[in-house]
């Protein structure tokens, strides 16, 4: 698996809940691309159409709080996001993200150390985030063994297919 | 060990488990709600053929009950086909209600079990001494294939609730007061054990309301030691034998918070965060808050006791013109009990709208959506921006009694003079 990710960032606030990531009125949608087109529209409808491919979402505390809807990480991935860096994550959102291969990385205080539009390189093995424009290196938390095992398998779906010999 | 750890140990075939350990545990019941057709898709994508146990999993069609549009109708159709193909013993279609009310009523929730559902409010079932937790669509699909899920054994924090609630203070007020203190991320990845004399005396409905909102602090699960009220409830309904688990007397909690319920007041979570909690008296003192809509319903505040108090407050009053009250009983059983007691009649005479049991507008799906600039007071669990419709609408979370009292004049009102 790729252990380094480089992308342009957007910055959002604290307690970005799953209704702001993916509002309830769109929950009947099942097409992943269409789900991606509504991502973060509860924060700003202009985010998804302008999101840089492979980009990184930077947030404050408790990102993904609220519902268990898997639409939240599905929408982030299909909008083009590769990772979310935040002070903390809600538990179900964290699990769903790992299962689907979106990187939820705890990086305390990141929101106040970066600027909108900068490019970051995340190294999940080293546990670092580098601001490409300035060369500054920030520390982030490493993922646990269980999360890494799922990511290394390419997500929970390939892991299960492998287990069942499919 | 804590009771939650004993449940995890038992279901993972171990003598004991330790905080931070990853265990793979058997799931006693798995529930999929109707937002999660992705579960069926993920099941097939991963090579699933038949569910592991057709008596231990079920769909509940609650978020789109009955269906508001063609897309949700098509989703229900695919889910029904999956349920029928697998010969599922339990199926809860659009005539049943909210999953967290319907499952205990059907007897599939009992002490000492693990229940996992595709819904964050699965913490509700701690009210019964069960370990309930929410998961996403694909985690659920892995359960349908294997009957198991991996868990990190959580840190357990104690929220001790002592004393007796004064008049006008309901379980919803108590949990809002707790939430205001512990905050929206104060229990992320952790379990909350609610203890204390208030909990020991609390009825099933009140316990469910409090455990339900544990997830609003980020909790993985909630727990309350079953009392006689719980045992009476489950003994009449449980579809399986069960074993109540008890926490060892020498168990040390990671943290303990103590609240004196006797000194609490009616509370509100103000727009637009569940942790923006203030006493109702302080909000009212700051000036009149005019309302467009009141809402009583959901897995938090749509039970018999919630509708009963609202009916008693509103009987003989009429909701002002240009203000509306939407009441969504949590289940068919709840609605039928309320009908037998005449509460539905009383509420309709006061001008309320009664809708089909289910989740309704709680998550902004249908039946009571808010327009930009509108203000709503609600007995539900979340007031996130856009939760009930427009991101420019404002929501106050309150007890059902406060919602009902606020409908008398169409402004946020203290329920105490009306009780």
Boltz contact constraints between the chains, C-beta under 6 A:
constraints:
  - contact:
      token1: [A, 15]
      token2: [B, 184]
      max_distance: 6.0
  - contact:
      token1: [A, 17]
      token2: [B, 384]
      max_distance: 6.0
  - contact:
      token1: [A, 19]
      token2: [B, 384]
      max_distance: 6.0
  - contact:
      token1: [A, 19]
      token2: [B, 386]
      max_distance: 6.0
  - contact:
      token1: [A, 19]
      token2: [B, 387]
      max_distance: 6.0
  - contact:
      token1: [A, 20]
      token2: [B, 385]
      max_distance: 6.0
  - contact:
      token1: [A, 23]
      token2: [B, 386]
      max_distance: 6.0
  - contact:
      token1: [A, 24]
      token2: [B, 363]
      max_distance: 6.0
  - contact:
      token1: [A, 24]
      token2: [B, 364]
      max_distance: 6.0
  - contact:
      token1: [A, 24]
      token2: [B, 365]
      max_distance: 6.0
  - contact:
      token1: [A, 25]
      token2: [B, 364]
      max_distance: 6.0
  - contact:
      token1: [A, 27]
      token2: [B, 35]
      max_distance: 6.0
  - contact:
      token1: [A, 28]
      token2: [B, 71]
      max_distance: 6.0
  - contact:
      token1: [A, 28]
      token2: [B, 72]
      max_distance: 6.0
  - contact:
      token1: [A, 28]
      token2: [B, 75]
      max_distance: 6.0
  - contact:
      token1: [A, 30]
      token2: [B, 37]
      max_distance: 6.0
  - contact:
      token1: [A, 42]
      token2: [B, 385]
      max_distance: 6.0
  - contact:
      token1: [A, 42]
      token2: [B, 386]
      max_distance: 6.0
  - contact:
      token1: [A, 42]
      token2: [B, 391]
      max_distance: 6.0
  - contact:
      token1: [A, 61]
      token2: [B, 185]
      max_distance: 6.0
  - contact:
      token1: [A, 62]
      token2: [B, 184]
      max_distance: 6.0
  - contact:
      token1: [A, 62]
      token2: [B, 185]
      max_distance: 6.0
  - contact:
      token1: [A, 65]
      token2: [B, 184]
      max_distance: 6.0
  - contact:
      token1: [A, 67]
      token2: [B, 120]
      max_distance: 6.0
  - contact:
      token1: [A, 68]
      token2: [B, 118]
      max_distance: 6.0
  - contact:
      token1: [A, 68]
      token2: [B, 119]
      max_distance: 6.0
  - contact:
      token1: [A, 68]
      token2: [B, 120]
      max_distance: 6.0
  - contact:
      token1: [A, 68]
      token2: [B, 134]
      max_distance: 6.0
  - contact:
      token1: [A, 68]
      token2: [B, 136]
      max_distance: 6.0
  - contact:
      token1: [A, 70]
      token2: [B, 38]
      max_distance: 6.0
  - contact:
      token1: [A, 70]
      token2: [B, 136]
      max_distance: 6.0
  - contact:
      token1: [A, 70]
      token2: [B, 137]
      max_distance: 6.0
  - contact:
      token1: [A, 88]
      token2: [B, 185]
      max_distance: 6.0
  - contact:
      token1: [A, 90]
      token2: [B, 218]
      max_distance: 6.0
  - contact:
      token1: [A, 91]
      token2: [B, 188]
      max_distance: 6.0
  - contact:
      token1: [A, 91]
      token2: [B, 189]
      max_distance: 6.0
  - contact:
      token1: [A, 91]
      token2: [B, 220]
      max_distance: 6.0
  - contact:
      token1: [A, 92]
      token2: [B, 120]
      max_distance: 6.0
  - contact:
      token1: [A, 92]
      token2: [B, 134]
      max_distance: 6.0
  - contact:
      token1: [A, 96]
      token2: [B, 136]
      max_distance: 6.0
  - contact:
      token1: [A, 99]
      token2: [B, 138]
      max_distance: 6.0
  - contact:
      token1: [A, 146]
      token2: [B, 22]
      max_distance: 6.0
  - contact:
      token1: [A, 156]
      token2: [B, 138]
      max_distance: 6.0
  - contact:
      token1: [A, 157]
      token2: [B, 45]
      max_distance: 6.0
  - contact:
      token1: [A, 157]
      token2: [B, 46]
      max_distance: 6.0
  - contact:
      token1: [A, 160]
      token2: [B, 46]
      max_distance: 6.0
  - contact:
      token1: [A, 160]
      token2: [B, 142]
      max_distance: 6.0
  - contact:
      token1: [A, 161]
      token2: [B, 46]
      max_distance: 6.0
  - contact:
      token1: [A, 161]
      token2: [B, 47]
      max_distance: 6.0
  - contact:
      token1: [A, 164]
      token2: [B, 47]
      max_distance: 6.0
  - contact:
      token1: [A, 166]
      token2: [B, 47]
      max_distance: 6.0
